[in-house]
Amino acid sequence: MRQAFCYVKSLADQTQTYTERAKLNINNKSR
């Protein structure tokens, strides 16, 4: 059970960093 939680948490972290990066890319392009 704990393993699954850690897996989901790391997955969420990856998604967050990916979204942040995408936002930065969009900001850079719009400039």
PDB file of N, H, CA, C and O in Angstrom:
ATOM      1  N   MET A   1       0.844  -1.199   0.000  1.00  0.00           N
ATOM      2  CA  MET A   1       0.000   0.000   0.000  1.00  0.00           C
ATOM      3  C   MET A   1       0.880   1.251   0.000  1.00  0.00           C
ATOM      4  O   MET A   1       0.628   2.193  -0.752  1.00  0.00           O
ATOM      5  N   ARG A   2       1.901   1.255   0.838  1.00  0.00           N
ATOM      6  H   ARG A   2       2.106   0.490   1.448  1.00  0.00           H
ATOM      7  CA  ARG A   2       2.763   2.430   0.931  1.00  0.00           C
ATOM      8  C   ARG A   2       3.504   2.651  -0.389  1.00  0.00           C
ATOM      9  O   ARG A   2       3.682   3.790  -0.821  1.00  0.00           O
ATOM     10  N   GLN A   3       3.934   1.563  -1.025  1.00  0.00           N
ATOM     11  H   GLN A   3       3.790   0.638  -0.674  1.00  0.00           H
ATOM     12  CA  GLN A   3       4.661   1.683  -2.300  1.00  0.00           C
ATOM     13  C   GLN A   3       3.806   2.415  -3.329  1.00  0.00           C
ATOM     14  O   GLN A   3       4.281   3.300  -4.041  1.00  0.00           O
ATOM     15  N   ALA A   4       2.537   2.028  -3.390  1.00  0.00           N
ATOM     16  H   ALA A   4       2.150   1.309  -2.812  1.00  0.00           H
ATOM     17  CA  ALA A   4       1.629   2.645  -4.367  1.00  0.00           C
ATOM     18  C   ALA A   4       1.524   4.139  -4.107  1.00  0.00           C
ATOM     19  O   ALA A   4       1.525   4.940  -5.042  1.00  0.00           O
ATOM     20  N   PHE A   5       1.435   4.509  -2.841  1.00  0.00           N
ATOM     21  H   PHE A   5       1.434   3.858  -2.082  1.00  0.00           H
ATOM     22  CA  PHE A   5       1.322   5.928  -2.499  1.00  0.00           C
ATOM     23  C   PHE A   5       2.561   6.686  -2.961  1.00  0.00           C
ATOM     24  O   PHE A   5       2.453   7.760  -3.554  1.00  0.00           O
ATOM     25  N   CYS A   6       3.727   6.132  -2.691  1.00  0.00           N
ATOM     26  H   CYS A   6       3.815   5.260  -2.209  1.00  0.00           H
ATOM     27  CA  CYS A   6       4.979   6.775  -3.108  1.00  0.00           C
ATOM     28  C   CYS A   6       5.023   6.897  -4.620  1.00  0.00           C
ATOM     29  O   CYS A   6       5.471   7.910  -5.157  1.00  0.00           O
ATOM     30  N   TYR A   7       4.555   5.859  -5.305  1.00  0.00           N
ATOM     31  H   TYR A   7       4.192   5.036  -4.869  1.00  0.00           H
ATOM     32  CA  TYR A   7       4.560   5.866  -6.774  1.00  0.00           C
ATOM     33  C   TYR A   7       3.670   6.992  -7.301  1.00  0.00           C
ATOM     34  O   TYR A   7       4.065   7.742  -8.192  1.00  0.00           O
ATOM     35  N   VAL A   8       2.473   7.098  -6.743  1.00  0.00           N
ATOM     36  H   VAL A   8       2.152   6.488  -6.018  1.00  0.00           H
ATOM     37  CA  VAL A   8       1.540   8.144  -7.172  1.00  0.00           C
ATOM     38  C   VAL A   8       2.123   9.515  -6.865  1.00  0.00           C
ATOM     39  O   VAL A   8       1.996  10.445  -7.662  1.00  0.00           O
ATOM     40  N   LYS A   9       2.759   9.633  -5.711  1.00  0.00           N
ATOM     41  H   LYS A   9       2.862   8.878  -5.065  1.00  0.00           H
ATOM     42  CA  LYS A   9       3.319  10.936  -5.320  1.00  0.00           C
ATOM     43  C   LYS A   9       4.420  11.355  -6.297  1.00  0.00           C
ATOM     44  O   LYS A   9       4.449  12.502  -6.743  1.00  0.00           O
ATOM     45  N   SER A  10       5.311  10.444  -6.625  1.00  0.00           N
ATOM     46  H   SER A  10       5.287   9.513  -6.262  1.00  0.00           H
ATOM     47  CA  SER A  10       6.391  10.776  -7.566  1.00  0.00           C
ATOM     48  C   SER A  10       5.806  11.102  -8.935  1.00  0.00           C
ATOM     49  O   SER A  10       6.302  11.982  -9.638  1.00  0.00           O
ATOM     50  N   LEU A  11       4.751  10.387  -9.307  1.00  0.00           N
ATOM     51  H   LEU A  11       4.348   9.671  -8.737  1.00  0.00           H
ATOM     52  CA  LEU A  11       4.097  10.651 -10.585  1.00  0.00           C
ATOM     53  C   LEU A  11       3.532  12.065 -10.597  1.00  0.00           C
ATOM     54  O   LEU A  11       3.673  12.790 -11.582  1.00  0.00           O
ATOM     55  N   ALA A  12       2.896  12.452  -9.505  1.00  0.00           N
ATOM     56  H   ALA A  12       2.781  11.864  -8.704  1.00  0.00           H
ATOM     57  CA  ALA A  12       2.325  13.802  -9.406  1.00  0.00           C
ATOM     58  C   ALA A  12       3.440  14.842  -9.468  1.00  0.00           C
ATOM     59  O   ALA A  12       3.282  15.878 -10.114  1.00  0.00           O
ATOM     60  N   ASP A  13       4.561  14.579  -8.806  1.00  0.00           N
ATOM     61  H   ASP A  13       4.690  13.738  -8.281  1.00  0.00           H
ATOM     62  CA  ASP A  13       5.681  15.521  -8.830  1.00  0.00           C
ATOM     63  C   ASP A  13       6.190  15.692 -10.260  1.00  0.00           C
ATOM     64  O   ASP A  13       6.462  16.809 -10.701  1.00  0.00           O
ATOM     65  N   GLN A  14       6.315  14.584 -10.974  1.00  0.00           N
ATOM     66  H   GLN A  14       6.094  13.677 -10.615  1.00  0.00           H
ATOM     67  CA  GLN A  14       6.786  14.647 -12.359  1.00  0.00           C
ATOM     68  C   GLN A  14       5.834  15.488 -13.201  1.00  0.00           C
ATOM     69  O   GLN A  14       6.263  16.326 -13.994  1.00  0.00           O
ATOM     70  N   THR A  15       4.549  15.258 -13.019  1.00  0.00           N
ATOM     71  H   THR A  15       4.200  14.578 -12.374  1.00  0.00           H
ATOM     72  CA  THR A  15       3.551  16.002 -13.794  1.00  0.00           C
ATOM     73  C   THR A  15       3.660  17.481 -13.481  1.00  0.00           C
ATOM     74  O   THR A  15       3.566  18.322 -14.375  1.00  0.00           O
ATOM     75  N   GLN A  16       3.860  17.800 -12.199  1.00  0.00           N
ATOM     76  H   GLN A  16       3.937  17.117 -11.473  1.00  0.00           H
ATOM     77  CA  GLN A  16       3.948  19.208 -11.804  1.00  0.00           C
ATOM     78  C   GLN A  16       5.150  19.883 -12.464  1.00  0.00           C
ATOM     79  O   GLN A  16       5.020  20.969 -13.028  1.00  0.00           O
ATOM     80  N   THR A  17       6.303  19.251 -12.397  1.00  0.00           N
ATOM     81  H   THR A  17       6.408  18.368 -11.939  1.00  0.00           H
ATOM     82  CA  THR A  17       7.496  19.850 -12.995  1.00  0.00           C
ATOM     83  C   THR A  17       7.307  19.976 -14.500  1.00  0.00           C
ATOM     84  O   THR A  17       7.748  20.952 -15.106  1.00  0.00           O
ATOM     85  N   TYR A  18       6.652  18.991 -15.101  1.00  0.00           N
ATOM     86  H   TYR A  18       6.293  18.198 -14.608  1.00  0.00           H
ATOM     87  CA  TYR A  18       6.417  19.035 -16.551  1.00  0.00           C
ATOM     88  C   TYR A  18       5.525  20.231 -16.902  1.00  0.00           C
ATOM     89  O   TYR A  18       5.787  20.952 -17.864  1.00  0.00           O
ATOM     90  N   THR A  19       4.477  20.426 -16.111  1.00  0.00           N
ATOM     91  H   THR A  19       4.264  19.840 -15.329  1.00  0.00           H
ATOM     92  CA  THR A  19       3.570  21.554 -16.374  1.00  0.00           C
ATOM     93  C   THR A  19       4.301  22.871 -16.182  1.00  0.00           C
ATOM     94  O   THR A  19       4.144  23.797 -16.977  1.00  0.00           O
ATOM     95  N   GLU A  20       5.097  22.954 -15.129  1.00  0.00           N
ATOM     96  H   GLU A  20       5.224  22.202 -14.483  1.00  0.00           H
ATOM     97  CA  GLU A  20       5.855  24.190 -14.876  1.00  0.00           C
ATOM     98  C   GLU A  20       6.762  24.484 -16.067  1.00  0.00           C
ATOM     99  O   GLU A  20       6.846  25.622 -16.529  1.00  0.00           O
ATOM    100  N   ARG A  21       7.435  23.454 -16.554  1.00  0.00           N
ATOM    101  H   ARG A  21       7.367  22.530 -16.179  1.00  0.00           H
ATOM    102  CA  ARG A  21       8.356  23.624 -17.685  1.00  0.00           C
ATOM    103  C   ARG A  21       7.588  24.091 -18.916  1.00  0.00           C
ATOM    104  O   ARG A  21       8.036  24.979 -19.641  1.00  0.00           O
ATOM    105  N   ALA A  22       6.430  23.483 -19.142  1.00  0.00           N
ATOM    106  H   ALA A  22       6.066  22.762 -18.553  1.00  0.00           H
ATOM    107  CA  ALA A  22       5.605  23.858 -20.299  1.00  0.00           C
ATOM    108  C   ALA A  22       5.199  25.321 -20.192  1.00  0.00           C
ATOM    109  O   ALA A  22       5.218  26.053 -21.181  1.00  0.00           O
ATOM    110  N   LYS A  23       4.831  25.742 -18.981  1.00  0.00           N
ATOM    111  H   LYS A  23       4.816  25.147 -18.177  1.00  0.00           H
ATOM    112  CA  LYS A  23       4.442  27.141 -18.787  1.00  0.00           C
ATOM    113  C   LYS A  23       5.604  28.060 -19.121  1.00  0.00           C
ATOM    114  O   LYS A  23       5.421  29.081 -19.784  1.00  0.00           O
ATOM    115  N   LEU A  24       6.800  27.702 -18.666  1.00  0.00           N
ATOM    116  H   LEU A  24       6.949  26.873 -18.127  1.00  0.00           H
ATOM    117  CA  LEU A  24       7.976  28.529 -18.938  1.00  0.00           C
ATOM    118  C   LEU A  24       8.210  28.618 -20.435  1.00  0.00           C
ATOM    119  O   LEU A  24       8.502  29.690 -20.964  1.00  0.00           O
ATOM    120  N   ASN A  25       8.081  27.481 -21.117  1.00  0.00           N
ATOM    121  H   ASN A  25       7.843  26.610 -20.687  1.00  0.00           H
ATOM    122  CA  ASN A  25       8.282  27.463 -22.573  1.00  0.00           C
ATOM    123  C   ASN A  25       7.302  28.409 -23.262  1.00  0.00           C
ATOM    124  O   ASN A  25       7.679  29.165 -24.158  1.00  0.00           O
ATOM    125  N   ILE A  26       6.054  28.361 -22.840  1.00  0.00           N
ATOM    126  H   ILE A  26       5.747  27.747 -22.112  1.00  0.00           H
ATOM    127  CA  ILE A  26       5.026  29.221 -23.445  1.00  0.00           C
ATOM    128  C   ILE A  26       5.377  30.684 -23.197  1.00  0.00           C
ATOM    129  O   ILE A  26       5.267  31.517 -24.096  1.00  0.00           O
ATOM    130  N   ASN A  27       5.797  30.987 -21.979  1.00  0.00           N
ATOM    131  H   ASN A  27       5.886  30.310 -21.249  1.00  0.00           H
ATOM    132  CA  ASN A  27       6.159  32.372 -21.650  1.00  0.00           C
ATOM    133  C   ASN A  27       7.316  32.845 -22.516  1.00  0.00           C
ATOM    134  O   ASN A  27       7.307  33.969 -23.018  1.00  0.00           O
ATOM    135  N   ASN A  28       8.307  31.989 -22.689  1.00  0.00           N
ATOM    136  H   ASN A  28       8.314  31.076 -22.281  1.00  0.00           H
ATOM    137  CA  ASN A  28       9.476  32.372 -23.494  1.00  0.00           C
ATOM    138  C   ASN A  28       9.080  32.616 -24.944  1.00  0.00           C
ATOM    139  O   ASN A  28       9.566  33.553 -25.577  1.00  0.00           O
ATOM    140  N   LYS A  29       8.197  31.770 -25.468  1.00  0.00           N
ATOM    141  H   LYS A  29       7.803  31.009 -24.953  1.00  0.00           H
ATOM    142  CA  LYS A  29       7.793  31.911 -26.874  1.00  0.00           C
ATOM    143  C   LYS A  29       6.971  33.180 -27.087  1.00  0.00           C
ATOM    144  O   LYS A  29       7.111  33.848 -28.111  1.00  0.00           O
ATOM    145  N   SER A  30       6.121  33.508 -26.130  1.00  0.00           N
ATOM    146  H   SER A  30       6.007  32.965 -25.298  1.00  0.00           H
ATOM    147  CA  SER A  30       5.242  34.666 -26.302  1.00  0.00           C
ATOM    148  C   SER A  30       6.040  35.972 -26.233  1.00  0.00           C
ATOM    149  O   SER A  30       5.548  37.017 -26.660  1.00  0.00           O
ATOM    150  N   ARG A  31       7.235  35.924 -25.712  1.00  0.00           N
ATOM    151  H   ARG A  31       7.634  35.076 -25.365  1.00  0.00           H
ATOM    152  CA  ARG A  31       8.026  37.142 -25.568  1.00  0.00           C
ATOM    153  C   ARG A  31       8.533  37.647 -26.901  1.00  0.00           C
ATOM    154  O   ARG A  31       9.218  38.668 -26.954  1.00  0.00           O
TER     155      ARG A  31
END
